[in-house]
Amino acid sequence: MSVELKAPYLLFLGAAASNEDAKTAMGIAYWRRELCCGQLRLPGCKADTGLPDMDLESARQHGARSLIIGVAPMGGQFDPAWLDVIHRAVRLGFDVVSGMHTRLAGIEGLLKVATQHGGKLIDVRVPPESIPVASGARRPGRRLPDIRLRGDR
């Protein structure tokens, strides 16, 4: 089972101090710019993908369907300052996509609001159930031979 990320995307940069802190957004803006309509930056944000700055409402008017959390702060945790934006996004019917360590469904009340307003919470770090993880089962396909570095015995 694969999960469709609905385009166009609004890239959320929070208050990232640099482009490196917004590496997910920078990568998406570089490699799949045609799928993006804009970026949403909080006050003090120094990162910039070069996409137009938009708030949630104007992004929605431009057809945005997914809010992608494009920030990777130390520790992979959500900044409490983001919660208002994320809650407003799900109330507007956006799908919210995250690669953070903290699961979206773990944010108090977010799953209920998303369900009520037709949005999905997509945690890309959570593999689909159809992919066996660490099962020990032999997998098909070719493998690299056991290569030892010089000096290894």
C-alpha positions in Angstrom: 0.0 0.0 0.0 1.4 3.4 -1.0 0.4 6.8 0.3 -0.3 9.5 -2.1 1.0 13.0 -1.1 -1.6 15.3 -2.6 -0.1 18.2 -4.6 0.3 21.0 -4.7 2.3 21.3 -1.5 2.8 24.1 0.9 6.2 23.7 2.5 6.3 24.6 6.2 9.6 26.1 7.3 8.7 27.2 10.9 11.3 29.6 12.2 14.3 27.7 10.8 17.5 29.5 11.5 19.1 28.4 8.2 18.4 26.5 4.9 20.2 23.5 6.5 17.6 23.4 9.2 14.9 23.2 6.5 16.6 20.5 4.5 13.4 18.6 3.7 11.7 21.7 2.3 14.9 22.7 0.4 15.1 19.2 -1.2 11.5 19.2 -2.2 11.6 22.7 -3.6 14.8 21.8 -5.6 13.8 18.4 -6.9 10.0 18.7 -7.2 9.3 22.5 -7.4 6.5 21.9 -9.9 4.5 20.2 -7.1 4.9 23.2 -4.7 2.8 26.3 -4.6 4.6 28.1 -1.7 6.3 28.2 1.6 5.0 29.1 5.1 7.5 30.8 7.4 7.0 31.9 11.0 8.5 35.2 12.2 12.2 35.0 12.5 12.6 32.3 9.8 15.9 32.7 8.0 15.4 29.7 5.6 14.0 30.4 2.1 13.2 27.9 -0.7 12.6 30.7 -3.1 8.9 29.8 -3.4 6.3 32.5 -2.7 5.5 33.1 1.0 1.9 32.2 1.8 -0.4 31.7 4.8 -2.6 28.7 5.0 -5.7 30.4 3.5 -3.9 31.9 0.5 -2.2 28.5 -0.1 -5.6 26.9 -0.1 -6.8 29.4 -2.6 -3.9 28.4 -4.8 -5.0 24.8 -4.6 -2.6 23.5 -1.9 -3.7 20.1 -0.6 -0.8 19.1 1.6 1.2 20.9 4.3 4.7 19.3 4.4 6.7 19.9 7.5 10.0 20.7 5.9 12.0 21.4 9.0 14.4 19.1 10.8 15.3 20.5 14.2 17.7 18.8 16.6 16.1 15.9 18.3 13.3 15.6 15.7 10.6 17.1 18.0 7.8 19.5 17.2 8.3 23.0 18.3 5.2 24.0 20.3 5.1 27.2 18.3 4.0 25.1 15.2 1.0 23.6 16.8 -1.4 26.4 16.0 -0.4 26.3 12.3 -0.7 22.5 12.1 -4.2 22.5 13.8 -5.4 25.3 11.5 -4.1 23.3 8.5 -6.1 20.2 9.4 -9.2 22.3 10.1 -8.8 23.7 6.5 -8.7 20.1 5.2 -5.0 19.9 4.4 -3.2 16.6 4.6 -0.2 17.1 7.0 3.0 15.3 6.1 5.9 14.8 8.5 9.2 13.0 8.7 9.7 14.0 12.3 10.4 11.5 15.1 7.3 12.7 16.9 4.2 11.1 15.3 1.5 13.5 14.1 -1.2 11.3 15.7 0.6 11.8 19.0 -0.2 15.5 19.0 -3.2 16.0 21.3 -6.5 16.3 19.4 -4.9 16.4 15.9 -6.2 13.0 14.6 -9.7 13.8 15.7 -9.7 17.2 13.9 -8.1 15.8 10.8 -10.8 13.1 10.6 -13.6 15.6 11.1 -12.3 17.8 8.3 -11.3 15.2 5.8 -7.5 15.5 6.1 -4.9 12.8 6.6 -1.9 12.7 8.9 1.0 11.1 7.1 4.1 10.2 9.0 6.7 9.1 6.4 8.9 7.4 9.0 6.1 4.9 9.6 6.4 2.1 7.0 3.2 0.8 5.4 2.0 -2.5 7.0 2.7 -4.3 3.7 6.4 -3.8 4.1 7.9 -6.5 6.4 10.5 -4.8 8.7 13.2 -6.9 10.4 11.3 -10.1 9.8 14.4 -12.2 9.2 12.6 -13.6 6.1 14.9 -14.3 3.1 14.3 -11.6 0.5 14.3 -12.0 -3.3 16.8 -10.1 -5.5 20.5 -9.9 -5.9 22.9 -9.0 -3.0 26.4 -7.6 -2.9 28.9 -10.2 -1.9 30.5 -10.0 1.6 33.3 -7.6 0.9 36.0 -7.1 3.5 38.2 -4.1 3.6 42.0 -4.6 3.2 43.4 -5.6 6.6 40.2 -7.2 7.8 40.5 -10.9 8.5 
